[in-house]
Amino acid sequence: MNCTIKLSIGDEIGKIDRRLFGSFIEHLGRAVYGGIYEPDHPSADKNGFRGDVLEVVKELKVPVIRYPGGNFVSGYNWEDGTGDKALRPRKMELAWQAVETNQVGIDEFQEWARLADSEVMMAVNLGTRGADEARQLVEYCNGTADTYYADMRRKNGFEKPFGIKLWCLGNEMDGAWQICAQTPYEYARKACEAAKVMKWTDDSIELVACGSSNSGSPTFGVWEETVLRECYDHIDYLSLHNYYGNRDGDSASYLGSSLDMDGFIKKVTAICDKIKAEKNSEKQINLSFDEWNVWYHSNEGDKEIPKWTVAPPQLEDIYNLEDALVVGTLLITLIKNCDRVKIGCLAQLVNVIAPIMTENGGRVWKQTIFYPYGHALKYARGTALKIETEVGSYTAGGKEIPFIEAASVYNEEEKEINVFAVNRSMEEECRLDTDFGAGTELIRHLTVTGDDLKAENSADICRVTEEEVKITENVLLPKQSWNVLTYKIR
């Protein structure tokens, strides 16, 4: 099989916002307790954070992390996670049917994020709570005046403001599973008023309003239009969420999941532009794809977990090679839509549908999806270029799916072009030809591949990892592979 990639440095999609490759930590399962925080672990620091986990997170250099939810936030009282730990309440957490100890809250998480060299993307509760509690949380985190909530933060030991600049106005409020789910208009009015007072409290913050919880939501489209009509002047981004899985064992269709993601992005972009025109506005609303990943392996096992325990092992998908390839195509799709998708959050970061896994009291290890995610963080820096890919396709699930999915990023500082490519073929390697309109030299080829699409990693063995390919005259993309190719501009 042959593939030709054509591009020109001057033919740009847009500048990649570093926040496009963010992540997410929710108070769910072992993401926090047993994940980033485990005071009795041998590697724990004085604040109870696991040093081994922190080092792996720092290796990724995750730019922004969404917190504390997720479904969790719709029933969360942020004050419970502040101040003296001995006085913090243990509560029934209804979203995930567990016990929340509140030993970690915004006080601790903002410290951990700073250690991880990440920014916090903070969500406010627009389920059981509303505008008043939202503006109080902004004051607590960012306030500089001699006022009640800023002084509360100071009394809790934090003289300097946390300086959180990115905020989510609730989470998936269209979903029947959500605590205090709302109609489009109910949420739109609530979000609008919360947005107003939050920005009056700190006019430097950016706000993300909830879009539909997924592209198959019964109110999809109507929800987006209603929210935008009510909130347009007060928000900066609209959210998208979607998860993918191979529930029926059809790998050929599953490997084409990115076509769905791309279509979803295009539809929401069109809705944003429709309302912009309707309002005759100069302002452009961009997108925050702040929940996306593969999620299906753990669904049946989670049904057996007893309720009302602390940090149960929920949503602990163990990923395989084909999951890594799908995640790679989703990353490529985000790159190709970076002119409108400015923020993205791989959900989640540790233990819960995550690239990083831990044992309680024991080891930390990297899942298969760690590698494409890490490559995007490291090499997708600069400007995404339009790309023309000439390659064959196959039919699966009623769709024409190209064998090669590719994106390119020009790093002007390094004078390099990085090409990201997934070969979906389960049978053939692909010879790659390039036409960049300029002299280039291939200096690095990284791949993630293998003969077994179902190969997994564990704490004991790493069956799927990155490999560096020896540079030869012929560039070959192995069958069923993720690839990063770096070309130096001569």
C-alpha positions in Angstrom: 0.0 0.0 0.0 1.2 3.5 -0.8 0.3 6.9 0.6 1.3 10.4 -0.4 1.2 13.3 2.0 1.2 16.8 0.5 1.5 20.1 2.4 2.8 23.6 2.3 4.2 25.5 5.3 2.2 28.6 4.3 -1.1 26.7 4.1 -2.1 26.9 7.8 -5.1 25.6 9.8 -4.1 27.6 12.9 -1.9 27.9 15.9 -2.2 25.1 18.3 -3.2 26.2 21.8 -1.2 24.1 24.3 -4.4 23.5 26.2 -5.6 21.4 23.3 -3.9 18.4 25.0 -5.1 18.9 28.6 -6.5 16.2 30.9 -9.0 15.7 33.7 -9.0 14.5 37.3 -12.4 13.9 38.9 -13.3 12.8 42.4 -14.2 9.4 41.0 -12.8 5.9 41.7 -9.1 6.0 42.4 -8.3 9.1 40.4 -7.6 11.2 43.5 -7.4 8.7 46.4 -4.9 6.0 45.5 -4.0 8.0 42.3 -2.4 11.3 42.9 -2.9 11.2 46.7 -2.0 8.4 49.0 -0.4 9.6 52.3 0.8 6.1 53.3 2.5 5.3 50.0 6.4 5.0 50.2 6.8 7.8 47.6 4.3 10.2 49.3 5.5 13.7 50.1 4.5 15.7 53.3 1.2 16.6 51.7 0.3 13.0 50.8 0.9 13.2 47.1 2.4 10.2 45.4 5.9 11.1 44.1 6.0 8.3 41.6 2.7 9.4 40.0 3.8 13.0 39.9 7.0 12.2 38.1 5.1 10.3 35.3 2.6 13.2 35.0 5.5 15.7 34.8 7.0 13.5 32.0 3.9 14.2 30.0 3.9 18.0 30.7 0.1 18.3 30.8 -0.7 21.9 30.4 -4.2 22.1 32.0 -6.2 19.7 34.1 -10.0 19.9 34.6 -11.2 19.5 38.2 -13.1 18.3 40.3 -15.7 16.9 37.8 -17.4 15.6 35.8 -20.7 14.3 37.2 -19.2 14.7 40.7 -19.3 18.5 40.6 -23.1 18.7 40.2 -23.5 17.7 43.9 -20.3 19.2 45.3 -20.0 21.8 48.0 -16.5 23.3 47.3 -16.2 24.5 50.9 -16.0 20.9 52.1 -12.6 20.5 50.6 -11.0 23.5 52.3 -9.4 24.3 55.6 -8.6 21.9 58.5 -8.7 18.3 57.2 -9.7 17.0 60.6 -13.0 19.0 60.3 -13.9 18.1 56.8 -17.1 16.1 56.3 -17.4 12.6 54.9 -20.4 12.6 52.5 -22.4 10.4 50.3 -21.3 11.1 46.8 -24.4 10.5 44.7 -23.0 10.8 41.1 -20.8 7.7 41.5 -22.4 6.1 44.6 -19.3 6.3 46.8 -18.1 8.0 50.0 -16.2 11.3 49.6 -13.8 12.0 52.4 -12.9 15.5 51.3 -9.3 15.1 52.3 -8.4 16.6 48.9 -10.1 19.8 47.7 -9.1 22.9 45.8 -6.6 23.8 48.5 -4.6 20.6 47.9 -5.3 20.2 44.2 -4.0 23.6 43.1 -0.8 22.8 45.0 -0.5 19.4 43.3 -1.2 21.0 39.9 1.6 23.6 40.5 4.0 20.7 41.3 2.9 19.0 38.1 3.6 22.3 36.1 -0.1 22.3 35.1 -2.9 24.9 35.3 -6.3 24.1 36.8 -9.5 24.2 34.8 -12.0 24.6 37.6 -15.7 23.5 37.3 -18.5 25.0 39.4 -21.6 23.3 40.6 -24.6 24.4 38.6 -26.6 21.3 39.6 -27.5 21.7 43.3 -26.0 25.1 43.5 -25.9 28.3 41.3 -24.5 31.7 40.7 -23.9 32.7 44.3 -21.7 29.8 45.2 -19.9 30.0 41.8 -18.9 33.7 42.4 -17.9 32.8 46.0 -15.5 30.1 44.7 -14.0 32.5 42.2 -13.4 35.0 45.0 -11.9 32.3 47.2 -9.5 31.2 44.4 -8.6 34.5 42.8 -9.7 37.3 45.1 -7.1 39.9 46.1 -9.3 42.3 48.2 -9.9 42.2 51.9 -13.2 40.4 51.5 -14.8 37.3 53.1 -13.9 34.5 50.8 -10.5 35.8 49.9 -9.8 36.1 53.7 -11.1 32.5 54.1 -8.4 31.4 51.7 -5.8 33.4 53.6 -6.9 31.9 56.9 -6.5 28.4 55.3 -2.9 29.2 54.7 -2.9 30.6 51.2 -1.9 34.3 51.1 -1.4 34.4 47.4 -4.5 33.8 45.1 -4.6 30.6 43.2 -5.0 32.5 39.9 -7.3 30.0 38.2 -8.2 31.5 34.8 -10.3 28.7 33.1 -13.7 27.8 34.5 -16.4 25.3 33.5 -20.1 26.3 34.0 -21.2 23.0 35.3 -21.1 19.6 33.6 -23.3 17.7 31.2 -26.5 19.4 32.5 -28.6 17.8 29.7 -28.0 14.3 31.0 -30.7 12.4 32.9 -27.9 10.9 35.0 -26.8 14.3 36.1 -27.6 15.6 39.6 -30.3 18.3 39.0 -30.4 17.8 35.2 -32.0 20.8 33.4 -33.8 21.7 30.2 -31.8 23.7 27.6 -33.5 27.0 28.7 -33.2 26.2 32.5 -29.4 25.6 32.1 -28.9 28.5 29.7 -30.4 31.1 32.1 -28.6 29.6 35.1 -25.3 29.6 33.2 -25.7 33.1 31.9 -26.3 34.6 35.4 -23.4 32.6 36.9 -21.1 33.7 34.1 -22.0 37.4 34.7 -21.2 37.4 38.4 -18.1 35.2 38.0 -16.6 37.7 35.5 -17.7 40.6 37.7 -15.7 38.9 40.5 -12.7 38.4 38.2 -12.8 39.8 34.7 -9.6 38.0 33.7 -11.2 34.5 33.7 -12.4 32.5 30.7 -15.6 30.5 30.8 -16.7 27.3 29.2 -20.5 26.7 28.9 -21.9 23.2 28.7 -22.7 21.8 25.3 -24.5 18.5 24.8 -23.1 15.6 26.9 -22.6 13.7 23.6 -23.4 13.9 19.9 -26.3 11.5 20.4 -28.1 13.5 23.0 -31.8 13.9 22.2 -31.5 17.7 22.6 -28.3 18.0 20.6 -28.4 21.1 18.5 -31.4 22.7 20.3 -29.3 22.7 23.5 -26.4 24.4 21.8 -28.5 27.0 20.1 -30.4 27.8 23.3 -27.3 28.1 25.5 -25.5 30.3 22.9 -28.5 32.6 22.5 -28.7 33.2 26.3 -25.0 33.2 27.2 -23.1 34.4 24.0 -21.8 37.7 25.4 -20.6 36.2 28.7 -18.8 33.0 27.7 -15.7 32.1 25.7 -16.1 28.4 24.8 -18.7 25.8 24.3 -17.9 22.2 25.5 -18.1 18.9 23.6 -17.9 15.4 25.2 -17.8 12.0 23.5 -16.4 8.6 24.3 -15.7 5.7 22.0 -15.5 1.9 22.3 -15.4 -1.4 20.5 -18.4 -3.1 22.2 -19.3 -5.4 19.4 -15.8 -6.5 18.4 -15.8 -4.7 15.1 -12.2 -3.4 15.0 -12.5 -2.1 11.5 -15.4 0.2 12.4 -13.9 1.1 15.8 -10.6 2.3 14.1 -12.8 4.8 12.2 -14.1 6.5 15.4 -12.4 9.8 14.5 -14.8 10.3 11.6 -17.6 10.7 14.2 -15.5 13.1 16.3 -14.7 15.2 13.3 -18.3 15.4 12.3 -19.4 16.4 15.8 -16.8 19.2 15.8 -18.0 20.5 12.4 -21.6 20.5 13.5 -21.0 22.4 16.8 -18.8 24.9 15.0 -21.6 25.5 12.5 -24.1 26.1 15.3 -21.7 28.6 17.0 -21.3 30.5 13.7 -25.1 30.5 13.1 -25.7 32.2 16.4 -22.8 34.6 15.8 -24.5 35.7 12.6 -27.9 35.8 14.2 -26.6 38.2 16.8 -24.5 40.1 14.3 -21.6 39.7 16.7 -17.9 40.2 16.1 -17.1 37.7 18.9 -16.2 34.1 18.0 -17.1 31.3 20.3 -14.5 28.5 20.2 -14.7 24.9 21.4 -13.5 23.0 24.4 -13.6 19.2 23.8 -13.1 18.7 27.5 -14.0 15.1 27.8 -12.9 12.5 25.2 -11.4 9.0 25.3 -12.0 5.3 24.9 -14.3 4.0 27.6 -16.0 0.6 27.5 -13.7 -2.1 29.0 -14.8 -1.5 32.6 -18.6 -1.1 32.1 -19.7 -4.6 33.2 -17.2 -4.9 36.0 -18.3 -1.6 37.5 -21.8 -3.0 38.0 -20.4 -5.4 40.7 -18.7 -2.7 42.8 -20.5 -2.2 46.1 -21.9 1.2 46.9 -20.7 3.7 49.5 -17.1 2.8 49.8 -14.1 5.1 49.6 -12.2 5.3 46.3 -13.6 2.1 44.7 -11.8 0.8 41.5 -14.3 2.4 39.1 -13.9 3.0 35.3 -10.5 1.2 35.3 -10.3 0.4 31.6 -7.2 -1.6 30.7 -6.3 -0.4 27.2 -4.9 -2.4 24.3 -3.1 -1.6 21.1 -6.2 -0.8 19.1 -7.3 1.6 21.8 -4.0 3.4 21.4 -4.5 3.7 17.6 -8.0 5.1 18.2 -6.7 7.6 20.7 -4.1 8.6 18.1 -6.7 9.3 15.4 -8.7 11.4 17.9 -5.6 13.4 18.7 -5.0 13.9 15.0 -8.6 15.1 14.6 -8.1 17.7 17.4 -5.0 18.9 15.6 -6.9 19.2 12.3 -9.6 21.3 14.0 -7.3 23.5 16.1 -8.6 26.6 14.5 -11.8 26.2 16.6 -11.0 23.6 19.2 -8.7 25.4 21.6 -9.0 23.2 24.7 -9.2 19.4 25.0 -9.1 17.1 28.0 -8.3 13.5 27.7 -10.6 12.0 30.3 -9.0 11.1 32.6 -5.3 11.2 33.8 -4.8 8.6 36.6 -6.6 5.2 37.1 -10.0 6.3 35.8 -10.0 5.6 32.0 -6.5 6.9 32.1 -3.0 6.6 30.5 -1.5 6.2 34.0 -2.3 3.4 36.4 -1.3 2.7 40.0 -1.4 -0.1 42.6 -2.6 1.0 46.0 0.6 1.1 48.0 2.6 -0.2 45.0 3.7 0.6 41.5 2.8 3.1 38.8 2.7 2.1 35.1 1.9 3.4 31.6 -1.1 2.2 29.6 -0.9 1.8 25.8 -2.7 5.2 25.2 0.1 7.0 27.2 2.3 6.9 24.1 0.3 8.7 21.5 -0.9 11.2 24.1 2.6 11.9 25.2 3.8 12.3 21.6 1.1 14.9 20.9 2.1 16.8 24.0 5.8 16.7 23.0 5.7 17.2 19.2 2.4 18.9 18.3 3.8 22.4 19.1 3.4 25.2 16.7 1.0 25.6 13.7 -1.2 22.9 12.3 -0.9 22.7 8.5 -3.5 21.7 6.0 -2.6 18.3 4.6 -3.6 16.3 1.6 -3.5 12.6 2.0 -3.7 10.4 -1.1 -4.5 6.8 0.0 -7.0 4.1 -0.4 -9.9 3.4 2.0 -12.1 0.5 3.2 -15.8 0.3 4.1 -16.9 -0.5 7.6 -20.0 0.4 9.6 -21.4 2.0 6.5 -18.6 4.5 6.2 -15.6 4.9 3.9 -12.6 5.0 6.2 -9.1 6.0 4.8 -6.4 3.6 5.7 -4.1 6.5 6.8 -5.2 9.2 9.1 -2.7 12.0 9.3 -2.0 15.6 10.5 1.0 17.8 10.4 2.4 20.6 12.7 5.1 23.1 11.8 7.4 24.1 14.7 8.9 27.3 13.4 11.3 27.6 16.4 12.9 24.2 15.6 12.4 24.4 11.9 10.7 21.1 11.9 7.6 19.5 10.5 6.0 16.8 12.6 3.7 14.4 10.8 1.3 12.3 13.0 -0.1 9.2 11.1 -2.1 6.1 12.0 -2.1 3.2 9.6 -5.5 1.5 10.2 -4.8 -1.4 8.0 -4.6 -4.7 9.9 -2.9 -6.4 7.0 -0.5 -4.1 5.1 2.3 -1.7 5.9 2.2 1.5 4.0 5.0 3.2 2.0 4.9 6.9 2.7 5.9 9.5 0.1 5.9 13.2 1.0 5.6 16.4 -1.0 6.3 19.4 1.3 7.2 21.9 -1.4 10.5 22.5 0.4 13.7 20.6 1.1 13.4 18.4 4.2 15.2 15.5 5.9 13.5 12.8 8.0 15.4 12.8 11.3 13.1 10.8 13.5 10.4 8.1 13.2 8.6 6.9 16.3 6.0 4.2 16.2 3.6 2.3 18.4 2.6 -1.0 16.8 2.4 -4.8 17.2 1.0 -7.9 15.7 -1.8 -8.2 18.4 -4.4 -5.5 18.4 -5.5 -6.8 21.9 -2.1 -6.5 23.5 -2.2 -4.7 26.8 0.3 -3.4 29.3 0.4 -4.1 33.0 2.5 -3.3 36.0 4.5 -6.5 35.2 4.9 -6.3 31.5 4.9 -3.5 28.8 3.7 -5.2 25.6 3.0 -1.9 23.8 5.4 0.9 23.9 7.1 3.4 21.6 9.9 2.3 19.3 12.3 4.3 17.2 12.5 3.2 13.6 15.8 3.3 11.8 15.8 5.9 9.1 16.1 4.4 5.6 15.4 5.6 2.0 11.9 4.0 2.1 9.5 5.3 4.9 7.2 2.5 6.0 4.3 2.8 8.3 3.8 -0.6 9.9 0.3 -2.2 9.8 -1.9 -1.2 12.7 0.4 1.6 13.9 0.7 5.1 15.3 3.6 7.1 13.9 5.3 10.4 14.5 7.7 11.5 11.8 9.9 14.5 12.3 11.3 16.3 9.2 14.0 19.0 9.5 13.7 21.8 7.0 17.0 22.2 5.1 
